[in-house]
């Protein structure tokens, strides 16, 4: 029983090893086309007619055209149907048939065209560099049998007739060389066309992939911008709405101030959405609205304070112009960090530090709130609140990675949370 199981287990592996090469060979081999069959048939019929006509005016000493001669002509012409699938076989069969034809002292004729066609087909399949040895051997065999037999070409004897031996040998060699060069030229042309088609296909695939990549990057960018801009305003609105509802009956003036803050925050959110939608609807890729940057930091701090979050701003070093991408990323990271402090840190105070250096800029946002108490990063919008599964920290990391910067986010030893980002110039 154990032996049977082992044989059964190993039998499929042996079967795959044996059959796979055969299957690949059969599938990769060119198929015989209908046009090849029709061309070989017409060519063979023309050879028979031309050979019979040459035989009528041939030397009387030559062997007359008989059934064997006709069979040899048919074989030499008919095998050309395999010139795509088995060119070496074609050359071997035509060389053998013509050798027998010459040794039988039949008069020469256009039947030697089959031998030239065999060399041409091999040269097309393998190139002249790898074919010249086969062509040389075939030429030697043809010349040896032509001179060793009756030596008839075009109905006249080679030696005794009007065709000198050296001239005929040169003629045969030139035919073989011409077939080699023509086959190599055709092969080179086909290789060039195949390379051009492959390159065109590769460029088309690369172009489609690049288009898909650009679309994906643009979607991510829009998602980050919407998240960073609208989330801050919505967080402020949420906080102010809670404050207004709590003090509506006892302190109407505070409730009115909360409503005004909600109006201001909602106006900012609508402006951000309007700018984003306008950019999406425009055919022009360049944004029409001014790009958000650190110059809007005072307004951001004021809106955060209006939402109930005390914010201190510290600027160190001499301010220098920043690349637009870095300026926008720095502002959005500060915006997202303050939004998460408002939403998740509880009663807290935040500090925004902007440090300008010779080789870059550093942004640090800290708070003294409750930090990450839920095992997730509240800077990501995932902990200390209901916004589990948010994308705040993910968006920050994407922005920083695109610009070659560094980001560190986590709880502070003294309590609270810190988001620190450094961008190179």
C-alpha positions in Angstrom: 0.0 0.0 0.0 2.8 2.4 0.9 4.6 1.7 -2.4 1.4 2.4 -4.4 0.9 5.7 -2.6 4.4 6.8 -3.2 4.2 6.0 -6.9 0.9 7.8 -7.2 2.3 10.8 -5.4 5.4 11.1 -7.6 3.7 10.2 -10.9 2.3 13.7 -11.7 5.8 15.2 -11.1 7.4 12.9 -13.7 4.6 13.5 -16.1 5.1 17.3 -15.9 8.8 17.0 -16.4 8.4 14.8 -19.5 5.5 16.6 -21.3 6.2 20.2 -20.6 9.2 20.7 -23.0 7.3 18.9 -25.8 4.2 21.1 -25.3 6.3 24.2 -25.4 8.1 23.1 -28.5 4.8 22.3 -30.3 3.2 25.6 -29.3 6.2 27.7 -30.1 6.8 26.1 -33.6 5.3 28.2 -36.5 2.3 26.6 -38.0 2.0 25.7 -41.7 -0.1 28.3 -43.4 -2.6 27.8 -46.2 -0.7 30.3 -48.3 2.5 28.2 -47.9 0.7 25.1 -49.1 -0.7 27.0 -52.1 2.7 28.6 -53.0 4.5 25.3 -52.7 1.9 23.6 -54.9 2.1 26.2 -57.6 5.9 26.4 -57.4 6.3 22.6 -57.7 3.9 22.4 -60.7 5.9 25.2 -62.4 9.1 23.3 -61.8 7.7 20.1 -63.3 6.6 22.0 -66.5 9.9 23.9 -66.8 12.0 20.8 -66.2 10.1 18.8 -68.9 10.6 21.7 -71.3 14.3 21.8 -70.5 14.6 18.1 -70.9 13.3 18.2 -74.5 16.2 20.4 -75.7 18.8 18.7 -73.5 21.9 16.8 -74.5 20.9 13.4 -76.1 23.5 11.7 -73.8 21.6 12.8 -70.7 19.1 10.5 -69.0 15.6 11.2 -70.1 13.1 12.6 -67.7 11.3 9.7 -66.0 9.0 9.0 -63.0 12.0 9.1 -60.5 13.0 12.5 -61.8 9.4 13.8 -61.5 9.3 12.4 -57.9 12.6 14.1 -57.0 11.3 17.4 -58.4 8.0 17.0 -56.5 9.9 16.2 -53.3 12.3 19.1 -53.6 9.5 21.5 -54.4 6.8 20.1 -52.0 9.1 20.2 -48.9 9.2 24.0 -49.2 5.8 24.0 -47.5 7.7 23.5 -44.2 10.1 26.4 -44.8 8.7 28.2 -41.7 8.3 25.2 -39.4 11.4 23.2 -40.2 13.9 25.1 -42.4 16.8 22.8 -41.7 14.7 19.8 -42.8 13.9 21.7 -46.0 17.5 22.3 -46.8 18.4 18.7 -46.0 15.7 17.3 -48.2 16.3 19.6 -51.2 20.1 18.9 -51.0 19.5 15.2 -50.9 17.0 15.2 -53.7 19.2 17.3 -56.0 22.2 15.1 -55.2 20.3 12.1 -56.4 19.1 14.1 -59.3 22.6 14.9 -60.4 24.0 11.4 -59.8 21.2 10.0 -62.0 22.5 12.1 -64.9 19.3 14.0 -65.4 19.5 17.2 -67.4 19.8 20.3 -65.3 17.1 22.9 -65.0 15.2 25.2 -62.6 15.0 22.4 -60.0 18.1 24.0 -58.3 15.9 26.9 -57.3 14.6 24.6 -54.5 18.1 24.4 -53.0 18.4 28.2 -53.1 15.0 28.5 -51.4 16.2 26.0 -48.7 19.3 28.1 -47.9 17.1 31.3 -47.8 14.6 29.8 -45.4 17.4 28.6 -43.0 19.0 32.0 -43.1 15.7 33.7 -42.3 15.2 31.4 -39.3 18.7 31.5 -37.9 20.6 34.4 -39.5 23.5 34.2 -41.9 26.1 34.0 -39.2 24.7 30.7 -37.9 23.7 29.3 -41.3 26.9 29.7 -43.4 28.3 26.3 -42.3 25.1 24.5 -43.4 25.0 26.5 -46.6 28.7 25.6 -47.3 28.2 21.9 -46.7 25.1 21.9 -48.9 26.9 23.8 -51.7 29.9 21.3 -51.6 27.4 18.4 -51.8 25.6 19.9 -54.8 28.9 20.7 -56.6 30.4 17.3 -55.9 27.4 15.4 -57.2 27.0 17.8 -60.2 30.7 17.3 -61.3 30.8 13.6 -60.2 27.7 12.6 -62.1 26.7 13.5 -65.6 27.3 17.2 -64.8 24.3 18.7 -66.6 23.1 22.3 -66.1 20.4 23.8 -68.2 20.5 20.8 -70.5 24.3 21.1 -71.3 27.2 19.1 -70.0 29.5 21.2 -67.6 32.9 20.0 -68.8 32.3 19.1 -72.4 29.7 21.7 -73.2 29.8 25.4 -73.2 29.7 25.9 -69.4 33.3 26.0 -67.9 33.6 24.2 -64.5 35.0 27.2 -62.7 32.2 29.5 -63.9 29.5 27.1 -62.8 31.1 26.6 -59.4 31.3 30.3 -59.0 27.7 30.6 -60.0 26.5 28.1 -57.5 28.6 29.7 -54.7 27.2 33.1 -55.6 23.7 31.8 -55.5 24.3 30.3 -52.0 25.8 33.6 -50.8 23.0 35.7 -52.2 20.4 33.5 -50.5 22.3 33.8 -47.2 22.4 37.6 -47.5 18.8 38.0 -48.5 17.7 35.7 -45.7 19.7 37.7 -43.2 18.2 40.9 -44.5 14.7 39.6 -44.1 15.4 38.3 -40.6 16.9 41.6 -39.6 13.9 43.5 -40.9 11.5 41.2 -39.1 13.5 41.5 -35.8 13.5 45.3 -36.2 9.7 45.3 -36.8 9.2 43.0 -33.8 11.4 45.3 -31.6 9.4 48.3 -32.7 6.1 46.6 -32.0 7.4 45.5 -28.5 8.6 49.0 -27.8 5.3 50.5 -28.9 3.4 48.0 -26.7 5.7 48.8 -23.7 5.3 52.6 -24.2 1.5 52.1 -24.4 1.5 50.1 -21.1 3.9 52.5 -19.5 1.8 55.5 -20.6 -1.4 53.9 -19.2 0.4 53.0 -15.9 1.7 56.5 -15.6 -1.8 57.9 -16.2 -3.2 55.6 -13.5 -0.4 56.6 -11.1 -1.0 60.3 -11.7 -4.7 59.9 -11.1 -4.1 58.0 -7.9 -1.6 60.6 -6.6 -4.1 63.4 -7.5 -6.9 61.6 -5.6 -4.6 61.2 -2.6 -3.6 64.9 -2.7 -7.2 66.1 -2.9 -8.2 63.7 -0.1 -5.4 65.1 2.1 -6.3 68.7 1.4 -10.0 68.1 2.1 -9.2 66.2 5.3 -6.7 68.8 6.6 -8.7 71.9 5.7 -12.3 70.8 6.3 -11.6 68.7 9.4 -10.2 71.7 11.2 -13.3 73.8 10.5 -15.6 71.0 11.4 -13.8 70.3 14.6 -14.1 74.0 15.6 -17.8 73.9 14.6 -18.4 70.8 16.7 -16.7 72.3 19.8 -18.5 75.6 19.5 -21.9 73.9 19.0 -21.4 72.0 22.2 -20.4 75.1 24.0 -23.4 77.0 22.7 -25.8 74.3 23.6 -24.4 74.1 27.1 -24.5 77.9 27.9 -27.6 78.8 25.8 -29.9 79.2 28.8 -27.6 80.6 31.4 -25.2 82.7 29.3 -26.8 83.9 26.1 -23.8 86.2 25.3 -21.4 83.2 25.3 -23.9 81.2 23.1 -24.0 84.1 20.7 -20.2 84.2 20.5 -20.2 80.4 19.9 -22.7 80.9 17.0 -20.5 83.6 15.5 -17.5 81.3 15.7 -19.5 78.6 14.0 -20.4 81.0 11.3 -16.8 82.0 10.8 -15.6 78.4 10.8 -18.3 77.3 8.4 -17.4 80.2 6.0 -13.8 79.0 6.0 -14.8 75.4 5.3 -17.0 76.6 2.4 -14.2 78.7 1.0 -11.9 75.7 1.1 -14.4 73.4 -0.6 -15.2 76.1 -3.2 -11.5 76.4 -4.0 -11.0 72.6 -4.3 -14.1 72.1 -6.4 -13.2 75.0 -8.7 -9.8 73.4 -9.3 -11.4 70.1 -10.0 -13.8 71.6 -12.5 -11.2 73.7 -14.3 -9.3 72.3 -17.3 -6.2 74.2 -16.1 -4.1 72.1 -13.7 -2.9 75.2 -11.9 -5.0 76.2 -8.8 -6.7 79.6 -9.1 -6.9 80.2 -5.4 -3.7 81.1 -3.4 -2.0 78.1 -2.0 -2.2 77.7 1.7 1.1 78.4 3.5 2.7 79.4 6.8 1.6 83.0 6.1 -1.9 81.9 7.1 -0.7 80.6 10.4 -2.0 83.6 12.4 -5.5 83.1 11.0 -5.3 79.4 11.8 -4.2 80.2 15.4 -7.1 82.6 15.8 -9.6 80.1 14.6 -8.2 77.5 17.0 -8.4 80.0 19.9 -12.0 80.7 18.8 -12.7 77.0 19.1 -11.6 77.1 22.7 -7.9 75.9 22.3 -5.3 78.3 23.8 -2.4 78.3 21.3 1.1 79.8 21.7 3.3 80.4 18.7 7.1 80.4 18.8 9.2 81.4 15.8 12.9 80.8 15.9 15.5 81.8 13.3 15.3 84.1 10.3 12.3 83.3 8.1 13.3 82.5 4.5 11.2 81.8 1.5 10.1 78.2 1.3 9.3 76.1 -1.8 5.5 76.1 -2.4 5.2 72.4 -1.7 7.1 72.6 1.6 5.2 75.7 2.7 1.8 74.1 2.0 2.8 70.8 3.7 4.0 72.7 6.8 0.8 74.6 7.1 -1.4 71.6 6.6 0.5 69.6 9.2 0.1 72.4 11.8 -3.6 72.6 10.9 -4.2 68.9 11.3 -2.2 68.7 14.5 -4.3 71.5 16.1 -7.5 69.9 14.8 -6.6 66.7 16.6 -5.8 68.5 19.8 -9.2 70.2 19.7 -11.0 66.9 19.1 -9.1 64.4 21.2 -6.8 66.0 23.7 -9.5 67.3 26.1 -8.8 70.5 28.1 -5.3 71.4 26.9 -3.0 74.1 25.7 -1.0 73.8 22.5 2.2 75.3 21.4 3.3 75.7 17.7 7.1 76.1 17.2 8.5 77.1 13.8 12.3 76.9 13.6 14.0 78.2 10.5 17.5 76.9 9.8 20.1 77.1 7.1 19.4 73.6 5.8 15.7 73.3 6.4 12.7 74.1 8.6 11.3 72.3 11.6 7.7 72.4 12.8 6.7 71.2 16.3 3.2 71.1 17.7 2.9 70.0 21.3 0.0 70.0 23.8 -0.4 69.1 27.5 -3.6 67.2 27.1 -4.3 63.6 27.8 -2.2 62.3 24.9 -2.8 58.9 23.4 -4.8 57.0 26.0 -6.6 54.7 23.6 -3.5 52.9 22.3 -3.6 54.9 19.1 -2.1 58.1 18.0 -4.5 61.0 18.6 -2.4 62.9 16.1 -3.7 60.5 13.6 -7.3 61.1 14.4 -7.6 57.6 15.8 -7.4 57.8 19.5 -9.0 59.6 22.4 -12.1 60.2 20.4 -14.8 58.8 18.2 -12.8 59.3 15.0 -11.3 55.8 15.0 -9.8 54.8 11.7 -9.0 58.4 10.7 -6.2 59.3 8.3 -4.6 62.3 9.9 -1.2 60.9 10.7 -1.3 58.8 7.5 -1.7 62.0 5.5 1.1 63.7 7.4 3.5 60.9 6.7 2.6 60.9 3.0 3.2 64.7 2.8 6.5 64.4 4.6 7.7 61.4 2.6 6.9 63.1 -0.7 9.2 66.0 0.2 12.0 63.9 1.7 11.3 65.1 5.3 11.2 63.4 8.7 8.2 63.0 11.0 8.1 62.0 14.7 4.8 61.7 16.6 4.0 60.3 20.0 3.2 60.9 23.6 5.5 63.3 25.6 7.2 62.0 28.8 5.8 65.0 30.7 2.3 64.3 29.4 0.5 65.4 26.3 1.4 64.8 22.7 4.0 66.0 20.2 4.2 66.1 16.4 7.6 67.1 15.1 8.4 67.5 11.4 11.6 68.5 9.6 11.8 69.5 6.0 15.0 70.0 4.1 15.3 73.0 1.9 
